Amino acid sequence: MYKIDVKDNEKLFFVKVGGFFKDEEAKQFLDEYLSKYESITPSEYDLVLDCKELSVSAQDMVPVLKERLEMYASQGFNRIFLVKMDSATGMMQLKRAGEESGFWGQITVVDTADEVEAVR
């Protein structure tokens, strides 16, 4: 499950992901993400990645996760916020992939999506 919402008034590029991602859904997500990304000037927007409901990834999806984190890190967003996953194991998996990709040092981790407004 995913939802991508560009909030022009707030200059937010909001991505919510949840459950398990299978290969086909990951491809659909990327297509929609890139289409919406191309409609904005990234340096004017904050990226919010709400991973709260994301499940632990299958091992074969970890390289895809790492690729996405590398992509986010290289896209020139003003700031990147990550909403913590409910799963401690999933959060460790995400952090490990983020550290390997250079993504982890570029983000602000928050507990809820509502918290983003407080720290912006």
C-alpha positions as MATLAB code, in Angstrom:
seq = 'MYKIDVKDNEKLFFVKVGGFFKDEEAKQFLDEYLSKYESITPSEYDLVLDCKELSVSAQDMVPVLKERLEMYASQGFNRIFLVKMDSATGMMQLKRAGEESGFWGQITVVDTADEVEAVR';
ca = [
       0.000    0.000    0.000;
       1.253    3.462   -0.819;
       0.016    7.003   -1.299;
       1.906    9.905   -2.832;
       0.556   13.408   -2.263;
       2.085   16.669   -3.452;
       0.938   19.439   -1.118;
       1.838   22.565   -3.081;
       0.528   25.047   -0.487;
       2.706   23.489    2.215;
       5.619   22.666   -0.119;
       5.460   19.030    0.997;
       6.039   15.933   -1.091;
       4.330   13.349    1.102;
       4.900    9.619    0.626;
       3.088    7.084    2.802;
       3.981    3.405    2.510;
       2.619    0.436    4.409;
       2.412   -3.326    4.420;
       4.659   -5.470    2.245;
       5.936   -4.303   -1.128;
       6.114   -6.892   -3.865;
       8.124   -6.379   -7.028;
       5.199   -5.250   -9.203;
       3.896   -2.798   -6.611;
       7.411   -1.403   -6.158;
       7.544   -0.708   -9.912;
       4.119    0.985   -9.862;
       5.207    3.074   -6.892;
       8.372    4.204   -8.660;
       6.478    5.178  -11.823;
       3.960    7.273   -9.885;
       6.641    8.753   -7.641;
       8.809    9.875  -10.564;
       5.830   11.309  -12.431;
       4.874   13.470   -9.451;
       8.504   14.303   -8.641;
       9.014   15.678  -12.155;
       6.153   18.144  -11.573;
       7.932   20.017   -8.747;
      11.128   21.934   -8.008;
      12.602   19.631   -5.325;
      14.718   22.288   -3.610;
      11.482   24.105   -2.714;
       9.867   21.030   -1.134;
      10.381   18.942    1.973;
      10.057   15.188    1.465;
       8.071   13.323    4.125;
       8.437    9.536    4.082;
       5.780    8.037    6.339;
       6.945    4.456    6.870;
       5.039    3.913   10.109;
       2.950    1.027    8.723;
       5.636   -0.478    6.476;
       6.356   -4.122    7.217;
       9.753   -5.751    7.376;
      10.965   -6.253    3.814;
      11.696   -9.655    2.369;
      15.426  -10.093    1.870;
      15.081   -9.921   -1.920;
      13.489   -6.452   -1.589;
      16.285   -4.978    0.571;
      18.393   -3.962   -2.471;
      15.321   -2.193   -3.901;
      14.823   -0.399   -0.575;
      18.468    0.699   -0.597;
      18.115    1.969   -4.189;
      15.063    4.039   -3.234;
      16.856    5.568   -0.262;
      19.812    6.464   -2.508;
      17.357    8.023   -4.952;
      15.695   10.152   -2.252;
      19.086   11.303   -0.973;
      20.194   12.426   -4.431;
      17.063   14.290   -5.522;
      17.770   17.660   -3.949;
      14.819   18.053   -1.600;
      15.035   20.956    0.832;
      14.752   18.561    3.792;
      13.825   14.917    4.279;
      11.707   13.663    7.174;
      11.187   10.004    8.006;
       8.290    8.830   10.176;
       9.499    5.874   12.266;
       8.213    2.418   11.487;
       6.051    0.677   14.099;
       8.252   -2.413   13.745;
      11.576   -2.168   15.610;
      13.019   -4.878   13.352;
      11.825   -3.030   10.263;
      13.286    0.218   11.570;
      16.669   -1.476   12.085;
      16.485   -2.859    8.540;
      15.619    0.589    7.175;
      18.378    2.263    9.178;
      20.976   -0.255    7.995;
      19.964    0.262    4.348;
      19.929    4.025    4.933;
      23.412    4.060    6.420;
      24.777    1.988    3.530;
      23.227    4.370    1.006;
      24.281    7.640    2.670;
      20.614    8.493    3.199;
      20.568    8.262    6.982;
      22.776   11.298    7.567;
      20.454   13.537    5.539;
      17.178   12.963    7.352;
      15.237   14.030   10.403;
      13.455   11.115   12.087;
      10.073   11.866   13.679;
       7.552    9.703   15.528;
       4.439   10.842   13.622;
       3.584   12.684   10.418;
       1.994   15.439   12.529;
       5.351   16.021   14.206;
       6.817   17.195   10.885;
       4.927   20.486   11.174;
       6.400   21.095   14.628;
       9.998   20.722   13.438;
       9.709   22.547   10.107;
];
